[in-house]
């Protein structure tokens, strides 16, 4: 902690270190309304202790630091402990600020002590109480590090991951890290002629997190007072999970995406090499044991995608039925209307076979609404509306952030969200409903969020400006369960059911209002309006209205996260391969949209939005392999590895393991059908594929302008971050 000296504002509230008290922002993370009375009693006056054993290479540091005071500049202090920013003689060596050195000319911005405590208002939220204990173990030496903090994530972990390990420190866009504990760094020495490259001087040998209870809690633990705490006494707490059979533990940990890991490509490579299929016997935890088959060969993947009768998308039908099982469709009815038979309504096209009458009717409605003669016409009609929506979003992002921004939050999500509102017809949902607040805090019902006091903790004032829009959160929650969660976990289902209720109720109000506008002759121009303007024959109004709603919901849920991931994946791929980035810049400058689209598809071939597509085989099926006929068991699940299938060799001269820049007619004829797998194929080709490509193109054009000189942000911020296989951030910079 800082000695306040002449600055009483440097005092840190006790809640930053001791549980049960207010922190810098006045919050108490163990308030009774948040965690319940018994848990609060256990936590009050306790804290969290972080322990690390750190081995130090003192000889390497001495050699790298050399002479000329570099060691002092690496640390930010003189050898007798005074700050380089303020070298006046004081009895307390910690009584200083960086105000006399705002430019970092005396004490470098990258120095160890300045990075870990820049002594500004923000740093007061990330303080720790720490001590280091030297140790000697034979020829090895180092330090036993301990620190106390009330919030490990925003204190110890934040300091290590954000201010030590990241180059973009406090607005300094460099490759620098903490030169002492940052794991290897580039140090910008204001007294030197250029950057200094440093190796890592420390090695973390081990460590752990501990909870240190207060004296009253220790007495309670000793007397058994808290023995029943995990099972009772906390409002809204789930019952304890059932015991797991140790024999099934490995199977329950099965991750279907594991073979797609770039660091573990053995399975796809083997499947491509011998044109075989890999079988696993697993238990998902949400059902019985099941055979799961990995298919990676391009021809096999396309055969399975083309046969949606033998290999249907039953898991989507099952999931949508679970999502809508408890939904009350009364919000979709006008006064006096009787509810229709909902059997056909509670379905999405993704879960239907190509010959399903409901799917055929929905496609007919779509074509009719947009004057399209085919799926391709429909895709192009939607894509044509993208650029005029994208322009203001990109203009604002570049104007407000001329040196760089986060691709995901500034453009990748705002563009498909606005497309969903302007073109598809979703209500804007600009507020923060109770459902939003419950989902924001990870509560599975509004009642639970109220009972546990979470709704009272929702960000207020300016802090709300940084929150994602309500429509994004609702659709994202549904998409994670419907498209990402292969385990069909109960908690993901409950979150999605909460989001579905809010989204459908709000969409119902918009549908009814748009029907009224159509009757008055003031209809809008969205797809929703065009669909409602052409009623289906031989169907009651309520059924027609609900069918239109399900079409719009499916396009939105399937399109927003898909488009956002597509944008992030393409930008990431271009930045990873400079020749492709240069080719894209040339195509954008020349206005060659078709060439730019080919580069986009090539990025998605190597970095697909859906690296794995799931099909099921309810009644068994066969596939012809070079080694003979392969038989799939009834009730099995098929995992199609499109990420591998699109790299399946096709012979010289095209090498599909690398980026294909050649756009000659012969190469395009070879690679084109393979690239289409990025959006599925056959009966399960993505309806929004043209729109996604158009959105990516609209984002790329201004970013590829010659004056922008697009590059990654330095450090971890410049690497694409994902959560639940969907993008979270990707920082870019403009030189």
Order of alpha helices (4+ residues) and beta strands (2+ residues): alpha-alpha-beta-alpha-alpha-alpha-beta-beta-beta-beta-beta-beta-beta-alpha-alpha-alpha-beta-beta-alpha-alpha-alpha-alpha-alpha-beta-alpha-alpha-alpha-alpha-alpha-alpha-alpha-alpha-alpha-beta-beta-beta-beta-alpha-alpha-alpha-beta-beta-beta-beta
